[in-house]
Amino acid sequence: MAQSTRRKNGLPPIVFIGAGVICFASFSLVWPRLTQKNVLPQAQSLEDRLSLGDKLLIADAASSEKKLGVQAFAKGDYTGAIASFESSLLRSPNDPEALIYLNNARNIGQQTFKIAVSAPIGSDLNGAKEILRGAAQAQQEFNQSTEAGNKKLIIQIANDDNSPQVAQELAQQFIKQSDILGVVGHYASSVTLAAAPFYEQGKLSVISPVSSAVQLSNKSRFVFRTVPSDYAAARALADYMLNQRKRKSAVVYFDSKSTYSKSLKSEFGAAIALQGGQVSAEYDLANSGLSVRESLSQAQQQGATAIMLAATTSTLDRALQIAQTNDRRLPILGGDDVYSPKILEICREQCTGLTVAIPWHGVAESSKSFANRAKRLWRGEVSWRTVTSYDAVRSLITASQQQLDTDRNAVQEALASPNFTAQGASAPIRFLPSGDRSSSIQLVTVTKGMRSGFGFDFNPTDALQ
């Protein structure tokens, strides 16, 4: 999801974040390689999974300068580390790990406060980079602003492999580190749910930028999120299907192995039922025996007039098969994991009209200021996962800054206060008593366009009506 690719015209690559992209010289969108993986061996110990700058957690295309920077940092040679990370970023300006390490090295030994950012580096490098870019940008902007004063932000990066067990172990490790005031994490809803009791026990606030399952609402007074819940996304999609597309019956494809997917499926079914619609059929994308063609035919025989794809990253290829087989006969809706470069690169014309619910889009008027800052920093455009990660870090910064004698309880109390407000990428950040963010959903639709470099783009749906 957050990888780079080289365009046919030889221009430098762009970076795709969450569901978006960043571009270089021309600022046209370029999507990442679709199968990028971290080539480091999977970390075995907690110590191997944590780094302020002394370990290389992202080995993919790591420059020699970045490796030298890590070595210098580990030796306490922060001047040398700064020089090496700066040189590495000249070569690879869209590397969030290097930027976080650079900012850490610049401020080691000064008055600081620290947070942790836990990302699925070992299992979903694209998604991890998307999250880390948001964290890095928030750290960079804060540390260079007058807002920071003499107290700078230090970020510890963690690789949780998107594993519930590893996330639980990391949560306990974060709790032991008394100087960590808050955590940004985790990725999959099931992972955040598994770690939540430990954050509650340790009285350490965690803010997820990605986990959207409704089960996280009211899970703990120490659990927050900057991404809207599936409740909001499902209702936006249901309203669009029923009132804009005038379709009353949908077939839903979901992933039975995903808490997020099952949550979105359930909320969508409830949302359309409230308005007189119905789910005529459900099919499990995790079922290896599923026949795409047969299931579509059966669904239409049962009255389906629309398709809902509650797909996940691991089942996105099956979702693509559904869209290609459908070939624009029925309108298609999708959750935020369907917002992917594969849709534009592979499905192309056959996915024209596909509408997806996401938290943020850079083309929207309210998003342009942040989108322009991101282009200058990352040399291209970013997507929603980077934005919700940025907002999570901004929330922890604001909560920490509001307290004279900052401790974990003070941070939690600030976040939970009905008067809490932090300035996010595009809108103020406020949390409901449930821990959910008070925010809206952006619907985007696949249309012809040139930003992505594939001839098709995701564009705000309301601008097309």
VOPAGU-2260 file (C-alpha; in pm, 1 decimal, decimal comma):
REM VOPAGU-2260
SITE   aa  ch    i         X         Y         Z
SITE  MET   A    0       0,0       0,0       0,0
SITE  ALA   A    1     280,5     239,3      66,4
SITE  GLN   A    2     533,6     151,2    -192,9
SITE  SER   A    3     699,2     314,7    -486,8
SITE  THR   A    4     699,3     238,3    -854,4
SITE  ARG   A    5     868,5     388,6   -1159,6
SITE  ARG   A    6     657,9     536,1   -1434,1
SITE  LYS   A    7     708,4     442,1   -1796,9
SITE  ASN   A    8     821,6     794,3   -1880,5
SITE  GLY   A    9    1116,1     757,1   -1641,2
SITE  LEU   A   10    1000,4    1012,4   -1384,2
SITE  PRO   A   11    1080,3     937,5   -1020,4
SITE  PRO   A   12     825,0     729,9    -832,2
SITE  ILE   A   13     536,9     839,6    -612,4
SITE  VAL   A   14     439,3     699,2    -277,5
SITE  PHE   A   15      98,7     554,3    -203,7
SITE  ILE   A   16     -22,5     596,0     149,9
SITE  GLY   A   17    -309,9     401,3     295,8
SITE  ALA   A   18    -520,9     437,4      -5,4
SITE  GLY   A   19    -348,1     722,8    -171,3
SITE  VAL   A   20     -29,9     814,1    -344,4
SITE  ILE   A   21     254,6    1054,9    -352,4
SITE  CYS   A   22     423,0    1177,2    -660,9
SITE  PHE   A   23     744,6    1350,9    -750,5
SITE  ALA   A   24     831,0    1605,7   -1016,2
SITE  SER   A   25     496,9    1637,3   -1194,0
SITE  PHE   A   26     275,3    1569,7    -888,7
SITE  SER   A   27      72,7    1323,3   -1093,0
SITE  LEU   A   28     -20,5    1012,2    -899,3
SITE  VAL   A   29     190,2     699,9    -926,0
SITE  TRP   A   30      91,9     387,3    -740,9
SITE  PRO   A   31     332,9     150,6    -563,0
SITE  ARG   A   32     448,8    -196,3    -649,3
SITE  LEU   A   33     167,9    -420,5    -539,9
SITE  THR   A   34     365,7    -698,0    -372,2
SITE  GLN   A   35     629,2    -516,4    -167,9
SITE  LYS   A   36     750,2    -706,1     137,1
SITE  ASN   A   37    1006,3    -628,6     402,3
SITE  VAL   A   38    1313,1    -842,6     341,5
SITE  LEU   A   39    1431,6    -837,6     703,6
SITE  PRO   A   40    1392,5   -1172,7     880,9
SITE  GLN   A   41    1087,9   -1170,5    1103,5
SITE  ALA   A   42    1177,9   -1025,5    1442,2
SITE  GLN   A   43    1171,5   -1282,7    1720,4
SITE  SER   A   44    1224,6   -1077,9    2036,4
SITE  LEU   A   45    1050,8    -763,6    2158,1
SITE  GLU   A   46    1387,4    -587,5    2160,3
SITE  ASP   A   47    1422,8    -657,0    1786,9
SITE  ARG   A   48    1078,7    -507,2    1723,9
SITE  LEU   A   49    1147,2    -167,4    1883,7
SITE  SER   A   50    1362,2     118,2    1760,0
SITE  LEU   A   51    1423,9     486,1    1821,3
SITE  GLY   A   52    1683,7     484,3    1544,3
SITE  ASP   A   53    1928,5     219,5    1657,3
SITE  LYS   A   54    1776,1     -61,4    1449,5
SITE  LEU   A   55    1666,1     -92,2    1088,5
SITE  LEU   A   56    1306,0    -216,4    1097,5
SITE  ILE   A   57    1234,2    -148,2     728,1
SITE  ALA   A   58    1502,1    -313,4     517,7
SITE  ASP   A   59    1325,1    -271,7     183,6
SITE  ALA   A   60    1553,7     -67,2     -44,1
SITE  ALA   A   61    1744,2      71,9     254,5
SITE  SER   A   62    2024,1     300,4     137,0
SITE  SER   A   63    2381,4     265,7     257,7
SITE  GLU   A   64    2344,4     608,7     420,0
SITE  LYS   A   65    2043,2     491,3     619,6
SITE  LYS   A   66    2232,6     185,5     740,0
SITE  LEU   A   67    2522,1     405,9     848,1
SITE  GLY   A   68    2278,1     631,9    1029,9
SITE  VAL   A   69    2137,0     340,1    1228,3
SITE  GLN   A   70    2487,6     222,9    1317,1
SITE  ALA   A   71    2587,5     571,2    1433,5
SITE  PHE   A   72    2266,8     609,2    1637,1
SITE  ALA   A   73    2328,1     276,1    1810,5
SITE  LYS   A   74    2675,9     397,3    1910,9
SITE  GLY   A   75    2545,4     725,6    2047,6
SITE  ASP   A   76    2702,6     924,1    1764,1
SITE  TYR   A   77    2396,2    1138,7    1700,1
SITE  THR   A   78    2584,0    1397,1    1493,6
SITE  GLY   A   79    2693,4    1123,3    1254,9
SITE  ALA   A   80    2344,1     973,4    1257,3
SITE  ILE   A   81    2191,1    1307,8    1164,5
SITE  ALA   A   82    2427,7    1351,5     870,3
SITE  SER   A   83    2363,8     998,3     743,4
SITE  PHE   A   84    1983,9    1015,4     774,9
SITE  GLU   A   85    1982,5    1353,0     598,6
SITE  SER   A   86    2184,8    1202,8     313,1
SITE  SER   A   87    1952,0     901,5     297,2
SITE  LEU   A   88    1645,4    1125,4     273,3
SITE  LEU   A   89    1801,8    1314,8     -16,0
SITE  ARG   A   90    1814,3     980,5    -195,8
SITE  SER   A   91    1476,3     850,4     -72,7
SITE  PRO   A   92    1264,4    1144,3      46,6
SITE  ASN   A   93     953,4     930,6      96,3
SITE  ASP   A   94    1110,3     708,6     364,9
SITE  PRO   A   95     919,3     769,2     691,3
SITE  GLU   A   96    1143,5     552,0     906,0
SITE  ALA   A   97    1448,8     760,3     815,4
SITE  LEU   A   98    1263,1    1085,9     885,7
SITE  ILE   A   99    1148,3     968,6    1230,0
SITE  TYR   A  100    1500,1     853,8    1316,4
SITE  LEU   A  101    1640,3    1186,3    1196,3
SITE  ASN   A  102    1402,2    1383,6    1416,3
SITE  ASN   A  103    1482,2    1157,1    1711,9
SITE  ALA   A  104    1857,1    1198,2    1661,1
SITE  ARG   A  105    1822,6    1576,2    1644,6
SITE  ASN   A  106    1654,0    1588,8    1983,7
SITE  ILE   A  107    1817,3    1314,2    2189,8
SITE  GLY   A  108    1951,4    1471,7    2508,2
SITE  GLN   A  109    1709,2    1763,7    2497,2
SITE  GLN   A  110    1381,4    1806,1    2684,0
SITE  THR   A  111    1140,4    1567,0    2511,5
SITE  PHE   A  112     827,2    1359,5    2549,0
SITE  LYS   A  113     782,4    1019,4    2386,7
SITE  ILE   A  114     511,5     816,8    2217,2
SITE  ALA   A  115     518,5     480,0    2039,8
SITE  VAL   A  116     383,6     400,4    1693,9
SITE  SER   A  117     306,0      33,7    1631,4
SITE  ALA   A  118     271,7     -72,2    1267,9
SITE  PRO   A  119     252,2    -403,1    1074,5
SITE  ILE   A  120     602,1    -372,0     927,2
SITE  GLY   A  121     664,6    -744,3     900,5
SITE  SER   A  122     329,7    -840,6     747,5
SITE  ASP   A  123     197,1    -539,4     556,1
SITE  LEU   A  124     483,9    -307,2     472,1
SITE  ASN   A  125     267,2     -86,4     253,1
SITE  GLY   A  126      21,6     -21,2     534,4
SITE  ALA   A  127     304,3      26,9     782,7
SITE  LYS   A  128     468,2     293,5     568,7
SITE  GLU   A  129     137,1     471,9     529,8
SITE  ILE   A  130      99,6     489,5     908,5
SITE  LEU   A  131     460,5     590,8     966,0
SITE  ARG   A  132     440,5     872,7     712,2
SITE  GLY   A  133     154,6    1029,4     904,4
SITE  ALA   A  134     346,3     995,8    1230,6
SITE  ALA   A  135     665,5    1132,2    1077,3
SITE  GLN   A  136     492,0    1433,5     927,4
SITE  ALA   A  137     319,4    1518,9    1255,8
SITE  GLN   A  138     649,9    1488,1    1442,2
SITE  GLN   A  139     838,4    1696,4    1185,6
SITE  GLU   A  140     583,1    1975,6    1178,1
SITE  PHE   A  141     551,8    1989,2    1555,7
SITE  ASN   A  142     924,1    1982,8    1632,8
SITE  GLN   A  143     989,4    2262,7    1383,0
SITE  SER   A  144     707,0    2482,4    1512,5
SITE  THR   A  145     690,9    2739,5    1790,6
SITE  GLU   A  146     422,4    2517,5    1946,1
SITE  ALA   A  147     690,3    2273,5    2060,5
SITE  GLY   A  148     894,6    2531,5    2248,0
SITE  ASN   A  149    1181,3    2349,8    2419,3
SITE  LYS   A  150     997,0    2017,2    2449,3
SITE  LYS   A  151    1031,1    1803,6    2136,5
SITE  LEU   A  152     856,2    1480,8    2034,8
SITE  ILE   A  153    1043,2    1150,6    2022,0
SITE  ILE   A  154     880,8     851,1    1847,9
SITE  GLN   A  155     959,7     487,3    1912,7
SITE  ILE   A  156     865,9     265,9    1617,7
SITE  ALA   A  157     739,4     -86,9    1681,3
SITE  ASN   A  158     676,7    -376,4    1444,5
SITE  ASP   A  159     372,4    -573,5    1561,2
SITE  ASP   A  160     337,6    -787,1    1245,8
SITE  ASN   A  161     -38,1    -719,0    1265,8
SITE  SER   A  162     -44,4   -1005,3    1516,7
SITE  PRO   A  163    -278,5   -1002,4    1820,2
SITE  GLN   A  164     -25,4   -1190,2    2034,6
SITE  VAL   A  165     265,3    -963,3    1940,6
SITE  ALA   A  166      51,1    -653,6    1997,2
SITE  GLN   A  167     -33,2    -778,8    2347,1
SITE  GLU   A  168     335,5    -830,5    2423,2
SITE  LEU   A  169     425,0    -488,7    2287,7
SITE  ALA   A  170     148,3    -322,0    2487,0
SITE  GLN   A  171     295,6    -469,7    2805,1
SITE  GLN   A  172     639,8    -350,3    2699,7
SITE  PHE   A  173     511,7       2,6    2634,1
SITE  ILE   A  174     351,2       4,9    2977,7
SITE  LYS   A  175     687,0     -80,2    3137,3
SITE  GLN   A  176     848,5     218,3    2963,9
SITE  SER   A  177     723,7     490,1    3194,4
SITE  ASP   A  178     832,9     770,4    2960,8
SITE  ILE   A  179     589,2     660,7    2686,0
SITE  LEU   A  180     280,6     881,3    2721,1
SITE  GLY   A  181      67,0     723,0    2450,1
SITE  VAL   A  182      60,3     476,1    2162,7
SITE  VAL   A  183     -56,5     502,4    1802,0
SITE  GLY   A  184    -176,4     157,9    1693,5
SITE  HIS   A  185    -276,8     -89,9    1585,9
SITE  TYR   A  186    -375,3    -190,2    1229,0
SITE  ALA   A  187    -636,6    -466,2    1207,1
SITE  SER   A  188    -935,2    -430,7    1438,4
SITE  SER   A  189    -874,8    -776,8    1583,2
SITE  VAL   A  190    -523,1    -673,1    1681,2
SITE  THR   A  191    -634,2    -355,5    1859,1
SITE  LEU   A  192    -913,4    -545,6    2034,0
SITE  ALA   A  193    -665,3    -806,1    2158,5
SITE  ALA   A  194    -429,4    -543,1    2300,9
SITE  ALA   A  195    -698,7    -316,2    2448,7
SITE  PRO   A  196    -726,3    -489,1    2791,3
SITE  PHE   A  197    -353,9    -446,5    2849,1
SITE  TYR   A  198    -366,2     -72,8    2775,4
SITE  GLU   A  199    -659,0     -48,8    3017,7
SITE  GLN   A  200    -467,4    -235,3    3285,7
SITE  GLY   A  201    -155,4     -23,3    3234,7
SITE  LYS   A  202    -352,5     303,1    3209,8
SITE  LEU   A  203    -183,0     388,4    2880,2
SITE  SER   A  204    -384,2     557,5    2604,7
SITE  VAL   A  205    -380,9     402,1    2257,9
SITE  ILE   A  206    -522,6     566,3    1945,5
SITE  SER   A  207    -582,2     348,4    1639,9
SITE  PRO   A  208    -564,7     521,0    1301,0
SITE  VAL   A  209    -703,2     220,0    1110,1
SITE  SER   A  210    -916,2     -15,8    1324,0
SITE  SER   A  211   -1282,0      54,4    1241,1
SITE  ALA   A  212   -1478,6    -242,0    1383,2
SITE  VAL   A  213   -1778,0    -136,3    1593,2
SITE  GLN   A  214   -1662,0    -366,2    1875,0
SITE  LEU   A  215   -1397,4    -106,1    1965,6
SITE  SER   A  216   -1661,2     151,4    2062,8
SITE  ASN   A  217   -1673,2     179,8    2442,5
SITE  LYS   A  218   -1408,9     -91,2    2465,6
SITE  SER   A  219   -1201,2     100,7    2718,7
SITE  ARG   A  220   -1160,0     454,5    2842,6
SITE  PHE   A  221    -798,0     428,4    2726,9
SITE  VAL   A  222    -883,1     324,5    2367,1
SITE  PHE   A  223    -950,7     589,1    2102,4
SITE  ARG   A  224    -943,3     601,9    1724,2
SITE  THR   A  225    -912,0     866,2    1455,1
SITE  VAL   A  226   -1080,2     656,0    1185,8
SITE  PRO   A  227   -1463,1     651,6    1175,1
SITE  SER   A  228   -1625,6     325,6    1282,1
SITE  ASP   A  229   -1787,7      83,5    1040,1
SITE  TYR   A  230   -2120,2     216,1    1164,5
SITE  ALA   A  231   -2052,6     546,9     985,9
SITE  ALA   A  232   -1907,6     392,0     670,1
SITE  ALA   A  233   -2193,1     140,8     637,2
SITE  ARG   A  234   -2459,3     408,8     669,0
SITE  ALA   A  235   -2293,0     630,4     412,5
SITE  LEU   A  236   -2276,7     341,9     164,7
SITE  ALA   A  237   -2632,5     230,5     238,1
SITE  ASP   A  238   -2768,4     581,3     193,1
SITE  TYR   A  239   -2584,4     615,2    -136,9
SITE  MET   A  240   -2709,4     279,7    -266,3
SITE  LEU   A  241   -3071,1     337,9    -170,3
SITE  ASN   A  242   -3114,2     706,9    -240,0
SITE  GLN   A  243   -2861,1     787,4    -510,7
SITE  ARG   A  244   -2843,0     462,3    -705,6
SITE  LYS   A  245   -3205,7     365,5    -626,3
SITE  ARG   A  246   -3115,9       2,1    -554,5
SITE  LYS   A  247   -3298,9    -189,3    -281,6
SITE  SER   A  248   -3123,6    -526,3    -264,1
SITE  ALA   A  249   -2753,8    -610,2    -234,8
SITE  VAL   A  250   -2531,1    -913,9    -237,6
SITE  VAL   A  251   -2253,4    -881,6      20,0
SITE  TYR   A  252   -1909,1   -1037,8     -15,0
SITE  PHE   A  253   -1714,3   -1047,5     312,6
SITE  ASP   A  254   -1414,3   -1210,6     479,2
SITE  SER   A  255   -1516,6   -1440,4     764,4
SITE  LYS   A  256   -1162,4   -1431,8     902,9
SITE  SER   A  257   -1167,9   -1054,7     954,7
SITE  THR   A  258   -1329,0    -874,0    1247,3
SITE  TYR   A  259   -1338,5    -557,4    1037,3
SITE  SER   A  260   -1508,6    -725,3     742,3
SITE  LYS   A  261   -1772,2    -896,1     957,0
SITE  SER   A  262   -1836,4    -567,5    1134,0
SITE  LEU   A  263   -1883,7    -377,5     808,2
SITE  LYS   A  264   -2109,7    -651,0     670,0
SITE  SER   A  265   -2331,6    -648,3     976,3
SITE  GLU   A  266   -2356,3    -269,2     993,2
SITE  PHE   A  267   -2433,5    -241,2     621,2
SITE  GLY   A  268   -2712,1    -497,5     646,2
SITE  ALA   A  269   -2865,7    -313,9     939,7
SITE  ALA   A  270   -2834,6      22,7     765,3
SITE  ILE   A  271   -3015,3     -77,0     446,7
SITE  ALA   A  272   -3282,8    -264,7     642,7
SITE  LEU   A  273   -3365,3      54,2     832,9
SITE  GLN   A  274   -3447,6     219,7     501,2
SITE  GLY   A  275   -3649,6     -65,4     353,9
SITE  GLY   A  276   -3368,6    -241,6     166,5
SITE  GLN   A  277   -3233,0    -591,5     213,8
SITE  VAL   A  278   -2929,2    -814,0     176,1
SITE  SER   A  279   -3041,2   -1082,9     -66,3
SITE  ALA   A  280   -2727,9   -1300,0     -37,7
SITE  GLU   A  281   -2394,3   -1323,6     144,0
SITE  TYR   A  282   -2076,4   -1496,4      24,8
SITE  ASP   A  283   -1750,4   -1556,2     208,1
SITE  LEU   A  284   -1440,1   -1438,6      22,0
SITE  ALA   A  285   -1227,8   -1653,1     256,1
SITE  ASN   A  286   -1396,7   -1965,5     117,2
SITE  SER   A  287   -1147,4   -2113,0    -129,7
SITE  GLY   A  288   -1430,3   -2298,0    -303,2
SITE  LEU   A  289   -1627,4   -1982,9    -383,2
SITE  SER   A  290   -1717,7   -1951,2    -752,4
SITE  VAL   A  291   -1735,5   -1585,1    -842,7
SITE  ARG   A  292   -1944,6   -1636,9   -1153,7
SITE  GLU   A  293   -2189,4   -1876,7    -989,9
SITE  SER   A  294   -2231,7   -1660,4    -681,7
SITE  LEU   A  295   -2306,4   -1350,7    -889,9
SITE  SER   A  296   -2557,6   -1542,5   -1098,1
SITE  GLN   A  297   -2729,6   -1684,3    -788,2
SITE  ALA   A  298   -2739,5   -1342,7    -621,3
SITE  GLN   A  299   -2908,2   -1182,8    -920,6
SITE  GLN   A  300   -3161,2   -1465,2    -933,3
SITE  GLN   A  301   -3237,1   -1386,6    -569,0
SITE  GLY   A  302   -3300,5   -1022,0    -654,6
SITE  ALA   A  303   -2966,6    -849,5    -593,0
SITE  THR   A  304   -2941,1    -518,2    -776,1
SITE  ALA   A  305   -2611,3    -401,4    -619,5
SITE  ILE   A  306   -2285,6    -550,1    -492,2
SITE  MET   A  307   -2119,6    -468,3    -160,4
SITE  LEU   A  308   -1751,4    -565,3    -121,3
SITE  ALA   A  309   -1651,6    -585,2     245,9
SITE  ALA   A  310   -1314,5    -715,2     132,9
SITE  THR   A  311    -984,3    -704,4     321,1
SITE  THR   A  312    -629,7    -670,2     195,1
SITE  SER   A  313    -590,5   -1048,6     189,9
SITE  THR   A  314    -913,7   -1103,3      -5,6
SITE  LEU   A  315    -885,4    -806,1    -239,7
SITE  ASP   A  316    -788,1   -1025,2    -536,7
SITE  ARG   A  317   -1116,3   -1215,7    -504,3
SITE  ALA   A  318   -1300,9    -884,7    -487,5
SITE  LEU   A  319   -1127,3    -778,2    -807,9
SITE  GLN   A  320   -1250,6   -1095,0    -977,9
SITE  ILE   A  321   -1604,5   -1008,4    -873,6
SITE  ALA   A  322   -1577,2    -657,7   -1015,2
SITE  GLN   A  323   -1428,4    -783,6   -1341,2
SITE  THR   A  324   -1689,7   -1056,1   -1379,3
SITE  ASN   A  325   -1967,9    -808,8   -1302,6
SITE  ASP   A  326   -1827,8    -578,6   -1573,8
SITE  ARG   A  327   -2037,9    -277,8   -1461,6
SITE  ARG   A  328   -2371,6    -462,0   -1483,8
SITE  LEU   A  329   -2454,2    -392,0   -1116,7
SITE  PRO   A  330   -2329,0     -91,5    -916,7
SITE  ILE   A  331   -2053,6    -185,4    -670,3
SITE  LEU   A  332   -1989,2     -44,2    -323,1
SITE  GLY   A  333   -1687,1    -108,5    -105,8
SITE  GLY   A  334   -1523,6     -57,0     232,4
SITE  ASP   A  335   -1196,5     128,8     278,0
SITE  ASP   A  336    -973,4    -172,3     200,2
SITE  VAL   A  337   -1113,0    -167,0    -153,8
SITE  TYR   A  338    -947,9     173,1    -197,1
SITE  SER   A  339    -640,0      22,0    -358,4
SITE  PRO   A  340    -407,7      74,0    -655,9
SITE  LYS   A  341    -511,1    -268,7    -783,8
SITE  ILE   A  342    -856,8    -133,3    -858,9
SITE  LEU   A  343    -715,5     133,0   -1088,3
SITE  GLU   A  344    -431,7     -67,1   -1240,0
SITE  ILE   A  345    -599,3    -403,3   -1294,4
SITE  CYS   A  346    -975,7    -353,4   -1295,9
SITE  ARG   A  347    -966,9     -24,9   -1485,8
SITE  GLU   A  348   -1276,7      27,7   -1707,4
SITE  GLN   A  349   -1459,2    -263,0   -1545,6
SITE  CYS   A  350   -1448,1     -82,8   -1209,4
SITE  THR   A  351   -1571,8     250,7   -1339,6
SITE  GLY   A  352   -1847,0     366,5   -1105,2
SITE  LEU   A  353   -1726,5     161,9    -806,7
SITE  THR   A  354   -1790,1     371,2    -493,6
SITE  VAL   A  355   -1586,8     333,6    -174,2
SITE  ALA   A  356   -1623,1     483,5     174,7
SITE  ILE   A  357   -1301,1     628,7     319,1
SITE  PRO   A  358   -1221,1     880,8     595,4
SITE  TRP   A  359   -1031,1    1132,0     379,8
SITE  HIS   A  360    -943,0    1225,1      23,2
SITE  GLY   A  361    -686,7    1478,6     -88,1
SITE  VAL   A  362    -896,8    1630,0    -366,6
SITE  ALA   A  363   -1170,3    1744,3    -128,8
SITE  GLU   A  364   -1159,1    2120,3     -68,3
SITE  SER   A  365   -1105,3    2088,9     308,4
SITE  SER   A  366    -810,1    1856,1     250,1
SITE  LYS   A  367    -605,0    2067,2      11,4
SITE  SER   A  368    -393,9    2252,0     268,5
SITE  PHE   A  369    -267,3    1931,3     428,6
SITE  ALA   A  370    -238,0    1757,9      91,0
SITE  ASN   A  371     -10,8    2036,1     -34,3
SITE  ARG   A  372     209,9    2014,6     275,2
SITE  ALA   A  373     234,8    1638,8     227,6
SITE  LYS   A  374     338,2    1684,8    -135,2
SITE  ARG   A  375     620,2    1912,7     -33,5
SITE  LEU   A  376     741,7    1674,9     236,4
SITE  TRP   A  377     692,6    1339,2      63,4
SITE  ARG   A  378     715,4    1458,4    -297,1
SITE  GLY   A  379     366,8    1335,0    -371,5
SITE  GLU   A  380      11,6    1272,4    -250,9
SITE  VAL   A  381     -93,6    1073,1      53,3
SITE  SER   A  382    -399,0     870,9     141,4
SITE  TRP   A  383    -632,6     827,8     432,4
SITE  ARG   A  384    -420,2     596,8     649,7
SITE  THR   A  385    -142,5     853,9     658,0
SITE  VAL   A  386    -394,1    1122,5     747,7
SITE  THR   A  387    -558,8     929,3    1031,8
SITE  SER   A  388    -213,4     841,0    1165,7
SITE  TYR   A  389    -114,7    1207,7    1150,7
SITE  ASP   A  390    -431,3    1294,5    1342,4
SITE  ALA   A  391    -359,3    1028,4    1604,8
SITE  VAL   A  392     -14,0    1173,8    1671,6
SITE  ARG   A  393    -154,7    1527,1    1672,8
SITE  SER   A  394    -407,9    1415,6    1934,8
SITE  LEU   A  395    -135,9    1279,4    2163,1
SITE  ILE   A  396      74,2    1592,1    2112,1
SITE  THR   A  397    -217,0    1817,0    2207,3
SITE  ALA   A  398    -315,5    1605,2    2506,5
SITE  SER   A  399      43,9    1611,1    2630,2
SITE  GLN   A  400      89,2    1982,1    2571,4
SITE  GLN   A  401    -225,7    2067,7    2764,7
SITE  GLN   A  402     -78,0    1934,8    3088,6
SITE  LEU   A  403     187,5    2113,7    3294,5
SITE  ASP   A  404     303,3    1792,8    3462,4
SITE  THR   A  405     234,4    1536,8    3194,2
SITE  ASP   A  406     167,3    1179,0    3293,1
SITE  ARG   A  407     -38,9     901,8    3137,4
SITE  ASN   A  408    -349,9     972,4    3341,2
SITE  ALA   A  409    -334,8    1337,8    3241,9
SITE  VAL   A  410    -309,9    1241,8    2874,6
SITE  GLN   A  411    -610,8    1010,7    2900,4
SITE  GLU   A  412    -812,6    1271,7    3086,3
SITE  ALA   A  413    -732,5    1529,9    2822,5
SITE  LEU   A  414    -831,2    1299,8    2534,7
SITE  ALA   A  415   -1156,4    1199,1    2707,5
SITE  SER   A  416   -1253,8    1552,5    2802,6
SITE  PRO   A  417   -1566,1    1682,3    2620,9
SITE  ASN   A  418   -1371,2    2004,9    2567,7
SITE  PHE   A  419   -1075,9    1834,4    2397,7
SITE  THR   A  420    -991,4    1959,0    2047,9
SITE  ALA   A  421    -679,3    1901,1    1840,5
SITE  GLN   A  422    -613,6    2038,9    1494,9
SITE  GLY   A  423    -610,2    1751,9    1248,9
SITE  ALA   A  424    -502,7    1729,6     888,9
SITE  SER   A  425    -831,9    1862,5     754,6
SITE  ALA   A  426   -1063,3    1913,1    1051,0
SITE  PRO   A  427   -1057,9    1946,1    1429,8
SITE  ILE   A  428   -1023,1    1619,3    1620,7
SITE  ARG   A  429   -1278,2    1543,2    1890,8
SITE  PHE   A  430   -1357,8    1214,0    2058,5
SITE  LEU   A  431   -1697,7    1087,6    2163,2
SITE  PRO   A  432   -1743,2     922,8    2504,9
SITE  SER   A  433   -1718,4     589,1    2321,3
SITE  GLY   A  434   -1361,3     671,0    2213,7
SITE  ASP   A  435   -1474,9     707,5    1853,1
SITE  ARG   A  436   -1387,1    1015,3    1656,9
SITE  SER   A  437   -1660,4    1259,4    1573,0
SITE  SER   A  438   -1608,5    1282,9    1196,3
SITE  SER   A  439   -1765,6    1221,7     857,9
SITE  ILE   A  440   -1715,2     976,3     572,5
SITE  GLN   A  441   -1594,2    1063,0     222,1
SITE  LEU   A  442   -1739,2     860,4     -65,5
SITE  VAL   A  443   -1514,1     829,7    -370,6
SITE  THR   A  444   -1593,2     679,5    -709,9
SITE  VAL   A  445   -1367,6     534,4    -979,4
SITE  THR   A  446   -1366,8     755,1   -1289,3
SITE  LYS   A  447   -1130,4     821,4   -1576,7
SITE  GLY   A  448    -840,6    1044,1   -1473,9
SITE  MET   A  449    -466,3    1093,7   -1489,0
SITE  ARG   A  450    -352,8    1144,6   -1127,5
SITE  SER   A  451    -281,0     778,1   -1062,5
SITE  GLY   A  452     -88,2     718,9   -1382,1
SITE  PHE   A  453    -324,7     432,0   -1470,8
SITE  GLY   A  454    -589,7     634,5   -1655,8
SITE  PHE   A  455    -840,7     601,8   -1369,8
SITE  ASP   A  456    -874,1     775,2   -1032,9
SITE  PHE   A  457   -1081,7     774,4    -717,6
SITE  ASN   A  458   -1269,8    1107,0    -712,4
SITE  PRO   A  459   -1512,2    1250,3    -454,8
SITE  THR   A  460   -1856,2    1114,1    -537,6
SITE  ASP   A  461   -2040,9    1433,6    -451,7
SITE  ALA   A  462   -1840,9    1623,4    -714,8
SITE  LEU   A  463   -1963,1    1381,2    -981,9
SITE  GLN   A  464   -2334,0    1413,8    -906,7
